[in-house]
Amino acid sequence: MNDTASSYSSILTAVSYQLNIYFGSFLLVAGNLGCMGNIILFLSPTLRERAYSIYLLWEAISDFLYFNFVLMTRVLQYGFKIPILTRYDVLCKLRQFLTDWSNQVSFSFFAFATIDRLLSTQRANKYRQWSNRADLALKICLICVFVWLLLFGHRLILYSATKGACIPLPGFYAYFDAYNEIFFKAICPPIVMIGLAHLLIRSVRGVIQRKVGLSDSKLSAIVACRSTIDQIDSRLTLMLILQTIIALITYIPFAIQLIYSNITQHWPKSTLRNAQESVFAQLTHLLSYTFFATSFYISIITNVGFRRQIKKFFKKSRLNDRSTNTNA
């Protein structure tokens, strides 16, 4: 019986490593391609002056840092068994800080972009005047970066690589940091996402009703108007539904795992139980990167305008290459 449990434990341990190597590497590549796509998209002449583009551009830059430091170190440490986090104190502190800081910064930029679109659909001018203000968007981005630095900067000081692990200062701080991470990183994002999606969908439907109501005298105009705006409504609804589903799929298991691991960390467990929990922990932590890795692809799939901008960029690049070759 013990031999069988030991064999299962060895298999599960190998599965944990393989998850980080293959699934982690896939997310790393997909995330980087998505970040570059978002940077190209939101730096395009058509979109660069819009407030929501500024938020999403900063989100892409933050995601790029998130993938190429936080996720990459995870793949190296937990996949290829290169002990960079447990050997180098500086990398330990930076990684633990950026794990929460870049995650919250990226999600905040996405939330502000959604709020900007929500304000733009309001009937009252006092709300609409706060939308699509590029100068305000830049200020909010800078404030957001600084606020999250204040909230998570303690990790740069109170984490250290000791006893072969990258751990927080033991005692009260360890509990505070664990539940702080659960609240900000695992519980808040899906709640905020669902709330914003609900408000934005209601606002867009209100715009449809108002615009269609203005054209009551002309049936053909009503049909054309409803058709055009219904397309916008359906794309926006689809995009938000997909992102909400991804947020729920990725954040809820992550929250459950964090809460469970903190509650049961001092319970006696068998080797097999530890191996099972390790696989679940690695899977949920990797899934938490999925929301950020898929944002570009969801936008491109659900938004025709975004696809046009990407096509224009590559057409322009090809024309520039041909022009350079011709001149040469």
C-alpha positions in Angstrom: 0.0 0.0 0.0 2.8 2.4 0.9 4.6 1.5 -2.3 1.5 2.3 -4.3 1.0 5.7 -2.5 4.7 6.5 -3.0 4.4 5.6 -6.7 1.4 7.9 -7.1 3.2 10.7 -5.3 6.1 10.5 -7.6 3.8 10.6 -10.7 1.9 13.6 -9.3 5.2 15.4 -8.5 6.3 14.8 -12.1 2.9 16.2 -13.3 3.5 19.4 -11.3 6.8 19.9 -13.1 5.3 19.1 -16.5 2.4 21.5 -16.0 4.8 24.4 -15.4 7.0 23.4 -18.3 4.4 22.9 -21.0 1.3 24.9 -19.9 3.5 27.6 -18.4 5.6 27.9 -21.5 2.4 28.0 -23.7 1.0 30.9 -21.6 4.3 32.7 -21.8 4.4 32.6 -25.6 0.7 33.3 -26.0 0.8 36.1 -23.5 3.8 37.8 -25.1 2.2 37.6 -28.5 -1.0 39.1 -27.1 0.9 41.9 -25.4 2.7 42.8 -28.6 -0.6 42.7 -30.5 -2.2 45.0 -27.9 0.7 47.5 -28.1 0.4 47.6 -31.9 -3.3 47.9 -31.7 -3.5 50.7 -29.2 -0.6 52.7 -30.6 -2.4 52.8 -34.0 -3.2 56.4 -35.2 -6.9 55.6 -35.0 -6.9 54.6 -31.4 -3.9 56.1 -29.6 -5.7 59.4 -28.6 -8.7 57.6 -27.0 -8.7 57.3 -23.2 -9.6 53.6 -23.1 -6.7 52.9 -25.5 -4.3 54.6 -23.1 -5.6 52.3 -20.3 -5.3 49.2 -22.4 -1.9 50.2 -23.7 -0.6 50.5 -20.2 -2.2 47.2 -19.3 -0.3 45.5 -22.2 3.0 47.0 -20.9 2.2 45.8 -17.4 1.2 42.4 -18.7 4.5 42.2 -20.6 6.4 42.6 -17.3 4.1 40.2 -15.6 4.7 37.4 -18.1 8.4 38.0 -18.6 9.4 38.1 -15.0 6.7 36.6 -12.8 5.6 33.7 -15.2 9.1 33.1 -16.6 10.6 32.7 -13.1 7.7 30.3 -12.2 8.5 28.2 -15.3 12.2 28.1 -14.4 11.8 27.5 -10.7 8.9 25.0 -10.6 9.2 23.5 -14.1 12.9 23.3 -14.9 14.0 23.2 -11.2 16.4 26.1 -11.5 16.4 27.5 -8.0 16.7 31.2 -8.9 14.1 32.4 -6.4 15.3 30.4 -3.4 19.0 31.2 -4.1 18.9 34.9 -4.8 17.3 37.2 -2.3 16.9 40.1 -4.7 15.0 37.9 -7.2 12.8 36.5 -4.4 11.8 40.0 -3.2 11.2 41.3 -6.8 9.2 38.3 -7.8 6.9 38.4 -4.8 6.3 42.1 -5.2 5.7 41.9 -9.0 3.4 38.9 -8.6 0.8 41.1 -6.9 1.7 44.6 -8.1 1.7 43.9 -11.9 -1.4 41.7 -11.5 -3.4 44.4 -9.8 -2.0 47.2 -12.0 -3.1 45.3 -15.1 -6.5 44.5 -13.8 -7.0 48.1 -12.7 -6.2 49.4 -16.1 -8.7 47.0 -17.7 -11.3 48.1 -15.1 -10.7 51.8 -15.8 -11.0 51.2 -19.6 -14.4 49.5 -19.0 -15.5 52.4 -16.7 -14.5 54.9 -19.5 -16.8 53.0 -21.9 -19.5 52.9 -19.3 -19.4 56.7 -18.8 -19.5 57.3 -22.5 -22.9 55.6 -22.8 -24.6 57.6 -20.0 -27.5 59.9 -20.9 -26.5 62.6 -18.4 -23.8 65.0 -19.7 -22.3 65.3 -16.2 -21.2 61.7 -16.5 -20.3 61.6 -20.2 -17.9 64.6 -19.8 -15.6 62.3 -17.8 -15.3 59.8 -20.6 -12.6 59.7 -23.3 -10.3 62.2 -21.6 -6.8 61.2 -22.5 -5.1 63.7 -20.0 -7.2 62.3 -17.2 -6.4 58.7 -18.3 -2.7 59.4 -18.1 -3.0 60.8 -14.6 -5.1 57.9 -13.4 -2.6 55.4 -14.8 0.3 57.1 -12.9 -1.8 57.3 -9.6 -2.8 53.7 -10.0 0.8 52.5 -10.4 1.8 54.5 -7.3 -1.1 53.4 -5.1 -0.5 49.7 -5.8 3.2 50.3 -5.1 2.3 51.6 -1.6 0.0 48.7 -1.0 2.4 45.9 -2.0 5.8 47.6 -1.5 6.2 45.8 1.9 7.0 42.6 0.0 10.3 44.2 -1.2 11.4 44.3 2.4 9.6 41.6 4.3 10.2 38.6 1.9 13.5 36.8 1.8 15.1 33.6 0.4 15.8 31.5 3.6 15.9 27.8 4.3 15.6 26.9 0.6 12.3 28.9 0.2 11.1 32.4 -0.8 8.9 33.2 2.2 7.5 36.2 4.1 8.6 37.2 7.6 7.0 34.6 9.9 4.3 35.5 12.4 1.6 38.1 12.0 3.0 39.4 8.7 2.8 36.0 7.0 -1.0 35.8 7.8 -1.6 39.4 6.8 0.2 38.9 3.5 -1.6 35.7 2.7 -5.1 37.1 3.3 -4.2 40.4 1.7 -3.4 38.4 -1.5 -6.6 36.4 -1.3 -8.7 39.5 -1.0 -7.0 41.7 -3.7 -5.9 39.1 -6.2 -8.5 36.3 -6.0 -11.8 37.6 -4.7 -12.0 41.2 -6.0 -11.3 40.6 -9.7 -14.3 38.4 -10.5 -16.7 40.5 -8.4 -15.5 43.7 -10.1 -15.7 42.1 -13.5 -19.3 40.8 -13.1 -20.4 44.2 -11.7 -18.8 46.2 -14.6 -20.1 43.9 -17.2 -23.7 44.2 -15.8 -23.6 48.0 -15.7 -22.0 48.3 -19.2 -24.5 46.0 -20.8 -27.4 47.8 -19.2 -26.0 51.2 -20.4 -25.5 50.0 -24.0 -29.1 48.7 -24.1 -30.3 52.0 -22.9 -28.4 53.7 -25.8 -30.2 51.3 -28.2 -33.6 52.2 -26.8 -33.0 55.9 -27.0 -31.6 55.9 -30.5 -34.3 53.7 -31.9 -37.0 55.8 -30.1 -35.7 58.9 -32.0 -36.6 57.3 -35.4 -40.2 56.2 -34.7 -41.5 57.9 -37.8 -39.4 55.9 -40.2 -39.6 52.1 -40.1 -36.7 51.5 -42.4 -34.5 53.8 -40.3 -35.6 52.0 -37.2 -34.6 48.7 -38.7 -31.2 49.9 -39.9 -30.4 51.7 -36.6 -31.5 48.7 -34.6 -29.4 46.4 -36.8 -26.3 48.5 -36.5 -26.5 49.1 -32.8 -27.5 45.5 -32.0 -24.3 44.4 -33.6 -22.3 46.7 -31.3 -24.4 45.5 -28.4 -23.9 41.8 -29.3 -20.1 42.2 -29.8 -19.7 44.1 -26.5 -21.9 41.6 -24.7 -20.0 38.6 -26.1 -16.6 40.2 -25.2 -17.7 40.9 -21.6 -19.3 37.4 -21.2 -16.2 35.7 -22.4 -13.9 37.7 -20.2 -16.2 37.2 -17.2 -16.3 33.5 -17.8 -12.5 33.4 -18.0 -12.2 35.5 -14.9 -14.5 33.2 -13.0 -12.8 30.0 -14.3 -9.3 31.3 -13.4 -9.8 33.3 -10.2 -12.3 31.3 -8.2 -10.2 28.1 -8.2 -7.2 30.2 -7.4 -9.1 31.8 -4.4 -10.2 28.4 -3.2 -6.7 27.1 -3.3 -5.2 30.0 -1.5 -7.8 29.9 1.3 -7.5 26.1 1.6 -3.7 26.1 1.8 -3.7 28.8 4.5 -6.3 27.0 6.6 -4.7 23.6 6.3 -1.0 24.6 6.3 -0.4 23.1 9.8 -2.6 20.0 9.4 -0.8 16.6 9.3 -0.9 15.3 5.7 0.4 12.2 3.9 2.9 12.3 1.1 0.2 11.5 -1.4 -2.1 14.3 -0.1 0.8 16.8 -0.4 1.4 15.7 -4.0 -2.2 16.0 -4.9 -2.5 19.5 -3.4 0.7 20.5 -5.2 -0.7 19.6 -8.6 -3.9 21.5 -7.8 -1.9 24.5 -6.6 0.3 24.6 -9.6 -2.7 24.3 -12.0 -4.7 27.1 -10.3 -1.7 29.4 -10.2 -1.0 28.9 -13.9 -4.7 29.4 -14.7 -4.6 32.8 -13.0 -2.4 34.0 -15.9 -5.0 33.0 -18.5 -7.2 36.1 -18.1 -4.2 38.4 -19.1 -2.9 36.0 -21.8 -6.3 35.9 -23.6 -7.4 39.6 -23.6 -6.0 40.4 -27.0 -7.4 37.3 -28.7 -10.9 37.9 -27.2 -10.8 41.5 -28.4 -9.7 40.5 -31.9 -12.3 37.7 -32.2 -15.3 39.8 -31.0 -14.4 43.2 -32.4 -14.3 43.8 -36.2 -12.8 47.3 -35.7 -9.8 45.9 -33.8 -9.2 43.3 -36.6 -9.2 46.1 -39.2 -6.6 48.0 -37.3 -4.3 44.9 -37.1 -4.7 44.3 -40.8 -3.9 47.9 -41.6 -0.7 47.7 -39.5 0.5 44.6 -41.4 -0.5 46.0 -44.8 1.4 49.2 -44.0 4.5 47.1 -42.9 4.4 45.2 -46.2 4.1 48.4 -48.2 7.0 49.9 -46.3 9.1 46.8 -47.0 8.3 46.9 -50.7 9.1 50.6 -50.9 12.5 50.0 -49.2 13.3 47.1 -51.6 12.3 49.3 -54.6 14.5 52.2 -53.4 17.4 49.8 -52.8 
